[in-house]
Amino acid sequence: MTLYERRKMKNRLALAASSVAALIGLFWLLAILGTLLVNGVSSLSWQLFTDSTPPPGNTGGLLNAIYGSVVMSFFGILFGTPVGILAGTYLAEYGKSNPLASLIRFVNDILLSAPSIIIGLFVYELMVVPMGHFSAWAGTVALALIVVPVVLRTTEDMLNLVPDSLREAAAGLGAPKWQVVGHVVYRAARSGIVTGILLSIARVSGETAPLLFTALNNQFWSANMNTPMANLPVVIFQFALSPYEDWRKLAWAGALLITVTILVLNISARLLTSRSSARQ
Amino acid sequence: MSQQTETLALHPEIQTRIQKQRGLDKAFRYVTLSAALLVLVILGGVIISLVEGSLPALKKFGFDFLTTERWNPVTEVFGARAAIYGTLMTSAIAMIVGIPVSFGIAIFLTELAPEWLKRPIGIAIELLAGIPSIIYGIWGLFVLAPFLQSNIQPLIIAVFADVPGLSSFFAGPPYGIGIFTAGLILGIMVLPFITSVTRDVFETVPALLKESAYGLGATTWEVVWQIVIPYTRVGLVGGVMLGLGRALGETMAVTFVIGNAHRISPSILAPGTTISASIANEFTEAVGEIYTSALVALGLLLFVITFTVLAMAKVMLIRMQRSAGTRT
């Protein structure tokens, strides 16, 4: 074999290997979604949405868990989003080159990838220990702490995409800074900020570790935020590891619900950004 | 003096308006600043609460906490060694599995894929990142572990049975769950994170450099291996460290398939535990101050490890961005 042929051969081998790698990546996605569909769809029923989690051996649904997940995510987003947006505003509008802002940016990026179980421990020490019991509020705070870094990061990125000429035009008309940001910059970056919120909803709706020691779980229907509250991820965790067939079926159904929700949120976030960038 | 002329020139009503707007501007600035400072407060709170919570255990066990393998809630003797071993081992397996595949995908996406294929594959990989870890866990427990147990692990055990040095490393029986399975799942989970950083840094390579190499007659692989990878080395290491940080702290998926056994087995096919899996499994059932405190101490340990790894990753990626900024 000549050198030339050897080089071409090596090239072909390497490129084939990288194509195989791409196929492997796709394969996992399809494998996971496939099993979820097969196991989840066979466990779907209306009862899921009308009954609470059953004792072992009985049929039941996930109503209390779905309710708990929705309520805690809602309040988590409600508390976490404003903080994230305002902090992202500070970094983008005032903190282009000051050391404090760089430090905050750095810490935020680390919080973004830090293990969420740490947040669970933190909120346990912060709220569960002083209050003396697990509660839905503690779960809400844990979720809010996970929302903040996600929203902060996307807000800053999106505000940075707004052209300075817009800010200058508004300032040139005599608008004070808060109006420049509030009326011009936020409006220009609106779809980007909404994307960040959607992504953070997707992120918290599957979080399990921070809820384990904060909201815990509840076998029964409860709407009292001061008591432990059922939620989908923790119910899935407990039911999947249980030896009861009914419980495992419910776990699969819950897993399917969560995954579909998250995929829908992720895809709509993507559509939102691609549509707005096409418009510009 | 100038102050005075201004006062003369402006109508008092306009002046009060300006004053009001200046006040509002200041308020806006401080509101956003305090929201941003909250990020530092969260970090500080995490550190303080973890240190405080782990003090009883650290006082009782001292440095032995890191080196003791025993984990016995009945006699209240706790050591983190098995959990540390499990965390490092599963993450190492994850990196061995994840790095080559992620780099392959990134090379495929930047150098090879036709334009119409880039977006769908890129999106698919990113959707993989969105799937929550509990879903990986339930899938790993009910699909991957049984498959490995009946098809792959017996094969591995048989192949390595007569290889000196490696036979105990891959010794049976095939449990299905264990360190190996957990590492494999982690490898799949870090794929999207490493891939997306790798793809981004690959795209920072100036077209001029690549075209020069092609012009000299280099093949695509030679361009990747001799131009793209050396140019992006720092960023690649940063991406890998980011994935490593994720793998070290990953909780739920591992908890499902690790087996939760506080011991160090010579075989990677045996059940074990990791720091995060121990906390997730035992925290709500822990009774007594020392048991709870030992688990919080594990959390502190995990925090220190992941924080260090992620901070290093971040520093490298920042350095990469800077150098890309000055060189182009």
Interface residues (C-beta under 8 A of the other chain):
Chain A: R7 K8 K10 N11 A14 L15 A17 S18 S19 V20 A21 A22 I24 G25 L26 W28 L29 A31 I32 T35 L36 N39 P82 V83 G84 I85 L86 A87 T89 Y90 L91 E93 Y94 G95 A101 L103 I104 F106 V107 N108 D109 I110 L111 S113 A114 P115 S116 I117 I118 I119 L121 F122 Y124 E125 L126 L145 V148 P149 L152 P176 K177 W178 V181 G182 A202 S205 G206 E207 T208 A209 L212 F213 L216 P233 I236 F237 A240 L241 R248 A251 W252 A255 I258 T259 I262 L263 N266 I267 R270
Chain B: Q21 R22 L24 D25 A27 F28 R29 V31 T32 L33 A35 A36 L37 L38 V39 L40 I42 L43 G45 V46 S49 L50 E52 G53 P100 V101 S102 F103 G104 I105 I107 F108 L109 E111 L112 A113 I121 I123 A124 I125 E126 L127 L128 G130 I131 P132 S133 I134 I135 Y136 G137 I138 W139 L141 F142 V143 I188 L191 P192 T195 T219 T220 W221 E222 V224 W225 L242 G245 R246 L248 G249 E250 T251 M252 T255 F256 S276 I279 A280 F283 T284 V296 G299 L302 F303 T306 F307 L310 A311 K314
